[in-house]
């Protein structure tokens, strides 16, 4: 491994460990990576977001379809960013499914 690659990996690990987003119940390493791709690095930024927009942008940026449960995670973490209420992401699945039936 080249030294620059090693440094980039280690810097990325350090930034993940210190990210305030990881304080949210439903944010782990993979979700944090998605949020970083979307340019969201703070809870304040996240609180201004909408799950529909984040989900669509993530698919556009990555060029692939993501599991609809990613929308559920986005809804859960945005809710927590706005209210402080920690709700498991799967609570939002029934809400997403109900919206798609309209």
C-alpha positions in Angstrom: 0.0 0.0 0.0 1.3 3.4 -0.9 1.9 5.9 2.0 -0.6 8.4 0.7 -3.3 5.7 0.5 -2.5 4.6 4.0 -2.7 8.1 5.3 -6.0 8.7 3.5 -7.5 5.5 5.1 -6.3 6.5 8.6 -7.5 10.1 8.2 -10.9 8.7 7.1 -11.0 6.4 10.2 -10.2 9.3 12.5 -12.9 11.6 11.0 -15.4 8.8 11.4 -14.5 8.3 15.0 -15.0 12.1 15.7 -18.1 12.7 13.6 -21.0 14.1 15.5 -23.3 12.3 13.1 -22.2 9.0 14.8 -24.0 10.2 17.9 -27.3 9.6 16.2 -28.9 6.2 16.9 -29.1 5.0 13.3 -25.8 6.3 12.0 -23.0 3.7 11.6 -20.0 3.7 9.3 -22.0 2.9 6.1 -24.6 5.6 6.7 -21.9 8.1 7.6 -20.2 7.3 4.3 -23.4 7.9 2.5 -23.9 11.2 4.3 -20.4 12.3 3.5 -21.0 11.5 -0.2 -24.0 13.8 0.1 -22.0 16.6 1.6 -23.6 16.3 5.0 -21.2 16.3 7.9 -23.1 17.9 10.8 -26.4 17.3 12.6 -27.4 20.8 11.8 -27.0 20.2 8.0 -28.9 16.9 8.4 -31.8 18.7 10.2 -32.4 20.8 7.0 -32.6 17.7 4.7 -35.5 15.6 3.4 -35.3 11.8 3.1 -36.8 11.8 -0.5 -34.1 14.3 -1.6 -31.2 12.5 0.1 -32.3 9.1 -1.2 -32.6 10.4 -4.8 -29.3 12.2 -4.7 -27.5 9.2 -3.2 -28.7 7.0 -6.1 -27.7 9.6 -8.7 -24.2 10.1 -7.1 -23.5 6.4 -6.8 -25.1 5.5 -10.1 -27.0 2.5 -8.6 -30.3 1.7 -6.9 -30.2 1.5 -3.1 -32.4 -0.5 -0.9 -35.6 1.5 0.0 -34.6 0.9 3.7 -32.0 3.6 3.2 -34.9 6.1 2.9 -36.1 4.7 6.2 -32.7 5.4 7.8 -32.6 8.9 6.4 -36.1 9.6 7.8 -35.1 8.3 11.2 -31.9 10.3 11.4 -33.5 13.5 10.1 -36.3 13.1 12.7 -33.7 12.6 15.5 -31.7 15.6 14.2 -34.8 17.8 14.5 -36.4 16.4 17.7 -33.8 14.5 19.6 -36.1 11.5 19.6 -34.3 8.2 18.9 -36.5 5.9 16.9 -35.3 2.7 15.2 -35.1 3.1 11.4 -37.6 0.2 10.8 -40.4 2.3 12.3 -40.2 4.5 9.2 -40.8 1.5 6.8 -44.6 1.5 7.3 -44.6 5.3 6.7 -42.7 4.9 3.5 -44.9 2.1 2.3 -48.0 4.0 3.1 -46.8 7.0 1.1 -46.1 4.9 -1.9 -49.7 3.5 -1.9 -51.2 7.0 -2.3 
